Amino acid sequence: MNLYQFNTYSVAARLEIIWEHGSLLAYRCRRGYRIALYNLGSFFAEIWYNPENEYIALVRGFQSNKVLETYVPKIDLKRMLEEM
C-alpha cells in the first residue's frame, strides 16, 4: 500500500490499517491532543487523539521529513532496533 491509497480510505479503515500493519514509534502532545506516530513502511501515519473527550480527531498519512522532525527527541532508536 502506498500513501495515496492509504489517504483515500475512511478514517475507520485507516485506523484498522495502522493497528494491523503499523509500528508505533513515538508520541507527542499538541494543543490538547496526544499524537501517535506509526511507521507503515513507505510512509508514516499519525493518530490525533483528544483524551479530554476520548475522540480521535484526525488520522493522516504523510512522507514529510518536516513532520518527523517534531518526533526526533522522542524516538527511542534502541527500542526500534531491538524490534527489527
C-alpha positions as CSV (number, residue, x, y, z in Angstrom):
1,M,0.0,0.0,0.0
2,N,1.2,3.5,-0.7
3,L,0.5,6.8,0.9
4,Y,-2.0,7.9,-1.8
5,Q,-4.1,4.7,-1.4
6,F,-4.0,5.0,2.4
7,N,-5.3,8.5,2.4
8,T,-8.3,7.5,0.2
9,Y,-9.7,5.2,2.9
10,S,-12.2,6.3,5.5
11,V,-10.9,7.2,9.0
12,A,-12.1,3.9,10.4
13,A,-10.3,1.9,7.6
14,R,-7.1,4.0,8.1
15,L,-7.2,3.2,11.9
16,E,-7.6,-0.5,11.1
17,I,-4.6,-0.5,8.7
18,I,-2.4,1.3,11.3
19,W,-3.3,-1.1,14.1
20,E,-2.8,-4.1,11.9
21,H,0.4,-3.1,9.9
22,G,1.9,-0.1,11.7
23,S,4.7,0.0,14.2
24,L,4.4,2.6,16.9
25,L,7.4,4.9,17.0
26,A,6.6,7.8,19.4
27,Y,4.1,10.1,21.0
28,R,3.9,13.9,21.1
29,C,1.4,16.4,22.5
30,R,0.0,19.4,20.8
31,R,-3.0,21.7,21.6
32,G,-4.6,19.1,23.9
33,Y,-4.1,16.2,21.6
34,R,-2.0,13.1,22.1
35,I,-0.5,12.3,18.7
36,A,0.9,8.8,18.0
37,L,3.4,8.3,15.2
38,Y,3.4,5.0,13.3
39,N,5.7,3.6,10.6
40,L,3.9,1.9,7.8
41,G,6.9,1.0,5.6
42,S,6.9,3.5,2.7
43,F,5.2,6.3,4.8
44,F,4.2,7.3,8.3
45,A,0.9,8.0,9.9
46,E,-0.4,10.0,12.8
47,I,-3.4,9.4,15.0
48,W,-4.6,12.6,16.8
49,Y,-6.4,11.7,19.9
50,N,-8.2,14.1,22.3
51,P,-8.1,12.4,25.8
52,E,-10.4,15.0,27.3
53,N,-13.4,13.8,25.2
54,E,-11.9,10.5,24.2
55,Y,-12.2,11.4,20.5
56,I,-10.0,10.6,17.5
57,A,-9.9,13.8,15.6
58,L,-7.5,13.0,12.8
59,V,-5.8,10.1,11.1
60,R,-3.4,11.0,8.4
61,G,-0.6,9.5,6.4
62,F,2.5,11.5,5.3
63,Q,6.1,11.3,4.0
64,S,7.2,14.8,5.0
65,N,10.5,15.0,6.9
66,K,9.4,18.3,8.4
67,V,6.6,16.5,10.4
68,L,9.1,13.8,11.5
69,E,11.4,16.5,13.0
70,T,9.0,17.1,15.8
71,Y,9.4,13.5,16.9
72,V,13.2,13.2,16.8
73,P,13.8,13.9,20.5
74,K,11.1,11.3,21.4
75,I,12.0,8.3,19.3
76,D,13.8,5.5,21.0
77,L,16.1,4.2,18.3
78,K,17.5,1.4,20.6
79,R,14.0,0.0,21.1
80,M,13.3,0.2,17.3
81,L,16.4,-1.7,16.5
82,E,15.6,-4.4,19.1
83,E,12.1,-4.9,17.5
84,M,13.7,-5.4,14.0
